[in-house]
Amino acid sequence: MARTAGSHSDITGPRIRGAALKLFARQGYAAVSMRQIAAEVGVQAGALYNYTPDKQSLLFDLMRAHMQELLETWRARPLVGGPLRRLEEFTRFHIRFHLGRPEEVFIAYMELRNLSPENFTVIEGLRRDYEDALEGILREGVAEGVFEVPDPKIATLAVIAMLTGVNTWYRAGGRLSLDQVETIYWDMVRKAVVG
């Protein structure tokens, strides 16, 4: 199948993913059609299939790309200090990374239910890898007597949920700077795990 005249795979492919991201975040995956995505990009609906097999693949690719970038960026950071210092690094990293990606975060959390079972398994595995990074910090802190956490897995999920929540209310130029918000959240996380 030939590409639409004037389209370029290195331009059109990213534009399709960008349009899908925006529409899925605004309207929800189930409410968006391939025709809407095509209209947003300015191509014929049939042209989309030169770039993606279907809407499910688009959703999966967006979620997988987000999780892979998250993991790669976290792993690329230097390992600093003991568990308390690494927990602070995780707290600040999580807030900053996610704040710049509100649409990706919304889709990654709200559209899991729309993944096929196979795709859900892959995304769940990537999420678990990220959760394991935090859980490892907490377990190390417990082993060293720095943290008092009765269940590191539950603490991990609670901390991630709390940190991700910043995306729902923080706006640049508001009452608090991002640095101040990070410091307040770090203080809350620290108090939650230090006995």
C-alpha positions in Angstrom: 0.0 0.0 0.0 1.5 3.3 -1.0 1.9 6.2 1.3 -0.3 9.3 0.9 1.4 11.8 -1.4 3.5 14.2 0.5 3.8 12.0 3.6 7.1 11.0 5.0 7.5 8.0 7.4 9.9 9.9 9.6 7.5 12.7 9.9 4.1 11.1 9.6 4.7 8.2 12.0 5.6 10.5 14.9 2.7 12.8 14.0 0.3 9.9 14.2 1.6 8.9 17.6 1.4 12.5 18.8 -2.2 12.8 17.6 -3.2 9.5 19.2 -1.6 10.5 22.4 -3.4 13.8 22.5 -6.8 12.3 21.5 -6.5 9.3 23.9 -5.7 11.6 26.8 -8.5 14.1 26.0 -11.3 11.7 25.0 -10.3 8.3 26.2 -9.1 5.4 24.1 -12.5 3.9 23.6 -14.0 7.2 22.3 -11.3 7.8 19.6 -11.5 6.4 16.1 -8.8 5.8 13.6 -10.6 8.4 11.4 -10.3 11.0 14.1 -6.5 10.3 14.4 -6.2 10.5 10.7 -8.1 13.8 10.6 -5.9 15.2 13.3 -2.8 14.3 11.3 -4.3 15.4 8.0 -4.1 12.1 6.2 -6.6 9.6 4.8 -7.8 7.0 7.4 -6.4 4.2 5.3 -2.9 5.8 5.4 -2.7 5.1 9.1 -2.3 1.4 8.4 1.0 2.1 6.7 2.3 3.1 10.2 0.4 0.9 12.6 -1.7 -2.3 12.3 -4.5 -1.0 14.5 -5.6 1.3 17.3 -4.6 -1.2 20.0 -1.1 -1.2 18.7 -1.0 2.5 18.9 -2.1 2.5 22.5 0.4 -0.2 23.4 3.3 1.5 21.6 2.6 4.8 23.4 2.5 3.1 26.8 5.5 0.9 26.1 7.6 3.9 24.9 6.6 5.9 28.0 7.6 3.0 30.4 10.8 2.3 28.5 11.9 6.0 28.6 11.0 6.1 32.3 13.1 3.0 33.1 16.0 4.0 30.8 16.2 7.5 32.3 16.1 6.2 35.9 18.7 3.6 35.2 21.0 6.1 33.6 21.3 8.1 36.8 24.3 7.5 38.9 23.8 5.5 42.1 24.3 7.9 44.9 24.6 7.4 48.7 22.7 5.1 50.9 19.0 4.2 50.9 17.8 7.5 52.4 19.6 9.5 49.7 18.5 7.2 46.9 14.9 7.5 48.2 15.1 11.3 47.9 16.6 10.9 44.4 13.7 8.6 43.4 11.1 11.1 44.9 12.5 14.1 43.0 13.1 12.1 39.8 9.6 10.7 39.7 7.9 14.1 40.1 10.1 15.8 37.5 10.0 13.1 34.9 6.2 12.7 35.1 5.4 16.4 35.3 6.7 17.0 31.8 4.5 14.2 30.4 0.9 14.7 31.6 -0.7 13.0 28.6 1.6 10.0 28.8 1.0 9.6 32.5 -2.8 9.9 32.1 -2.8 7.2 29.4 -0.3 4.9 31.3 -2.6 4.9 34.3 -6.1 5.3 33.0 -6.0 3.2 29.8 -4.5 -0.1 31.2 -8.0 -1.6 31.1 -8.1 -1.1 27.3 -5.0 -3.2 26.6 -5.3 -6.7 25.2 -4.2 -9.4 27.7 -0.9 -9.8 25.9 -0.1 -6.1 25.8 -1.2 -5.7 29.4 1.3 -8.4 30.5 4.2 -6.5 28.8 3.2 -3.1 30.3 2.6 -4.6 33.7 6.1 -6.1 33.5 7.6 -2.7 32.7 5.7 -1.1 35.6 6.8 -3.8 37.9 10.5 -3.2 36.9 10.1 0.5 37.9 8.3 -0.4 41.2 11.0 -2.9 41.9 13.6 -0.1 41.8 11.8 1.8 44.6 11.0 -1.4 46.5 14.7 -2.3 46.4 15.6 1.0 48.0 13.0 0.5 50.7 14.1 -3.1 51.4 17.7 -2.0 51.7 16.7 0.8 54.1 14.8 -1.6 56.2 17.7 -4.1 56.3 20.0 -1.3 57.4 17.6 -0.1 60.0 17.1 3.3 58.3 13.5 2.7 57.3 10.6 1.3 59.3 8.3 -0.1 56.7 6.1 -3.1 57.6 5.3 -4.0 54.0 7.8 -2.6 51.4 5.5 -3.5 48.4 2.5 -1.6 49.8 4.8 1.3 50.7 6.1 1.3 47.1 2.7 1.5 45.6 1.6 4.2 48.1 4.6 6.4 47.4 4.3 6.1 43.6 0.6 6.9 43.8 1.3 9.9 45.9 4.1 11.2 43.7 2.2 10.7 40.5 -0.7 12.7 42.0 1.4 15.9 41.6 0.5 15.8 37.9 -3.2 16.3 38.7 -2.8 19.6 40.5 0.6 21.2 40.0 0.9 24.2 37.6 4.0 26.2 36.9 3.6 29.8 38.1 1.4 28.7 41.0 1.9 29.4 44.7 4.8 27.0 45.1 7.8 26.4 42.8 8.6 22.9 41.6 11.6 22.8 43.9 9.3 23.6 46.9 6.8 21.0 45.9 9.5 18.4 45.5 10.9 19.3 49.0 7.5 19.1 50.6 6.8 15.7 49.0 10.3 14.4 49.9 9.6 15.4 53.5 6.3 13.5 53.5 7.9 10.4 51.9 10.7 10.5 54.4 8.4 10.8 57.4 6.3 7.9 56.0 9.3 5.5 56.0 11.7 6.7 58.7 10.8 5.3 62.2 
